[in-house]
Amino acid sequence: MRRLFIAAVLCVPLTALAQSSPAEYLKLFDSNGDGKVSEAEYVAYMSQGFYRMDANHDGVLEPDELPGGHGKPITLKEFQDNLRHQFHMLDRHHHGYLNAQELTAPPQG
């Protein structure tokens, strides 16, 4: 659960969400323009935060690269596994993609 929190804190561009309608926000993730967000699109978009935080580009967020400068290191694989879990929590209709409403809803655990 802690790692899901880290994923959310690092990557969700809240300013974009606050300034966009759900449909506009969906377009940020929807790389193929089909009007829905696949797991791969979700992971790719959300991983951008990891890449920005990984100052030495070694595929691991060390404590000094994390918000507040402390915490357990997390690898890109662990981070993306957490994103996949988060995607499935958001996919409330279990149809394998996120619509605009699912994408902008808070995850349920």
C-alpha angles and dihedrals in degrees: 000000000000091000091051087055090051090050091052094045095048101044118023106100096216093179090059091049093047092051098042139067115241089257092052091047090051090056090062089063099033101090095169096045097234094132096250137077120238123204090255092052091047093050093045094050096043092046090066088082091055091051091050092050095045095088096176093041094229096132093250128095103219121200092263089055093052125089108277091018096264142082138085118311115255126200124221090248092053090046093050092045087056090049090053090051090048090049091056091048089053093046093083093165091052093225096131098252139065124244121203094270094050092046093054097041120098113255117258121217 
